[in-house]
Structure formats: C-alpha cells, structure tokens
C-alpha cells in the first residue's frame, strides 16, 4: 500500500512540475499552424479563430510584442548589467545592436568613501566607481562609459582619465 501511495505521489509531483505550454504560446502556435492550410477559405477561418486568443493575450499584457528599435533601446538601457540569456533576445541578431560604449550626462554624484563615488546619469542609471577619481565630478558634465574585457567597464567623467566602474542600478 505504501508503494502505491508513493508511486501516485511521484507521478502527481512530476505531472504538476512539468512545464505547461502557456495560452499565448498555444495561440501563436495555432496562428502558425494556419499557414499550412492549402484551402483559402479554411485558412482564413483558421486565422480568424486563432487570432482572437492571441490579441486577447496582448490586450491583457500576457504577451508583449517588441520591434527591433524597442529591443535596441532595452539593450541600451541594460548596458552595464551582466544578464542571463533572456528569451526575448534569442533567435535574432539584435545582439549586434548592443552598445559597447554610451555617452550620457551626470545628474548626481555622492562620495561613498575611499575616493569612490556613486554617480547617477541622466537616464537614471547609477554607477559606482571602484577606483579613485583624480578629482570630484561636476554635475552636468559629460560621462562616457566603455565596456572593457571580461565584463569590466571604464567610466570617464569629462576629461578625467577613465576609471573602473560597476553599474548598481
């Protein structure tokens, strides 16, 4: 009896943890399946039936459709963060749009000790220097941040030499 209960529990556990195909994914698959219908009338009926659930998912916010420019802007906004592979960045060549350097303006600066600074940029990004800045940064000055090797970043404040920095927000 105990073996039967354990078996039923194990099967239930496996079944409940298996990834279920979401409604938006099913809706997109249904739309794609309509393409194979050779009969024009049946294909149109298939599309009419399949598009409704997909547009409902978009309206509810379960699905977000991004164009290349939105992906580019998202990549730019995430500049400085080491991110896992994100599914909405896969299957395309948008990685070519990932900047290797950005230029922005300093809107706030706060010394955090040891000659290091917390610097807030015009876009709201916050960077922390991990090397001593030769002099205090001035609000409104141009900031250039360049990607280095192995996930490092170099931040130039105006004409001050570049120092290593980390993005914190």
N, C-alpha and C positions, 0 to 999 in steps of 0.2 A: 504493500500500500504506500509506504514512504517513497519507494522508487517511482511510482506512478505520479504522486504529488510533485516530486522533484522534476520529473520529465515535463509535466504540464507547466510548471512554473518556468522552467528553462525555455520552453517553446514560446510561452507568453512574453517572456523577457526579450527574446530575440526578435519576435514579431513587433513588439512595441518600440524597440530601439532602431529598427530598420528605417532608413531614411525614406520618407514618403514623398512622392512627387507632388509638388505644390500645385494648387489650382492655376496660377499664372503659367507655370511650365507646361501643364497639360493643355491650357488654352493655346499657347504658342505652338505646341506640337500639333494640335488639331488644325490650326491655320496652315502650317507647313504641309500637313497631310493632304490638304485640299488641292495642292498643286499637281498631284499625280492623277487627278480625275480627268479622263480624256473628254467626257461629255460636258460641253459648255454649261448647260442648264444645271446639271448635277453639281458641277464645280462651283457655280455661283451660289447655289443653295447651301453647299458645304461652307463656303466663305461666310455667307450670311449667318449661319448657325454658329460658326467658330469665332467670329469677330466679337460678338456680344460679350462673352465672358472675359475676353482679353481687354476690351475697352472698359469694362466694369472694374477690372483689376487695376488699370491705370488710374481711373477716377478715384478709387479707394486708396490709392497710394501704395498698393501692393507691388506694383511694377513702376519702374522709373525708366523712361527712355531718354538716353543721353546722345547728343550728337557729338561729333569729333571735337568741336570747339569747347563744349562743356567738359569733355574728358581732359582736354588740354588745360583748361582753367583749373580743374580739380587737381591735376598733377602739379601745376604751378603752386597751388595753394598748399599742397602737401610737401613741397620742397623742404628738405632738411630732416624729414622723418624717415626712419627705416621701417618700411611697411611689409607685411606679409604679402604674398601674391593675392591680389584681390580679383574675384571672378569677373567683375565688370571691366577689368583692364585686359582680360585674356582674349585671344582669338583675333587680335587686330595688331596693327603696327603703331599704336598710339604711344608706345614706349619711345619712339623717335621724337615725340613732342615733349618729352621730359626735359626740363631745362637743366643745364649744368652750371648755370650761374643766374642770379637775379640781381636786379638793382632796385632799391626802394629808398624810403626816407625814414630817418629816425624820429619818432614822435615822443619817446620817453626813455630815460636812462636812469638806472638806480645802481649805485655801487653795492655789491653784495659781500665785500670783504676780500682781502688778499689781492687787491688790484683787479678783481674780476667784476664784471658788470652784467646786469640784466637789461637788455635792450629791447624795446618794443618798436615794431616797424609800423608803417602806415597801413599795412593790410591786417594788422592785429597780431601778427606772428611775434613770438617772444624768443629771443636767442640769449644764451649766456656765454660770455667769453670764458675760455679755460686757460688763457694766457694773459699776462699783464698788458694792458693797453698803455702805450707810452704817455698818453695824456688823456684827460677827461673828454668824453664825447660831447658834442653840442647838439641840442635839439634842432631838427630841420636839416641836418647835414645828410648828404647822400651816403647810402650804405650799399656796398657790393658784397654779395655772398657767393662764393665759388665752391663747387664740390671738389674735394680732393680725393686721394686714393683711399681705398678701404673704408668708405663711409665717413670720412672726415670732411669738415667744412672750414673754409677760411673766410673771415669777415674783415672787410676793410671799411673803416669809418673815415669818410672824407679822404684826406691824403695820408692818413696814418697807415703805416705798414700793416699788412694782413696778420691777423691772429687767429688761432684755432677757436672754434665756437661750436656749441650744440644748440639745436632747436629744442625748446622746452614746452612750447605751446603753439 
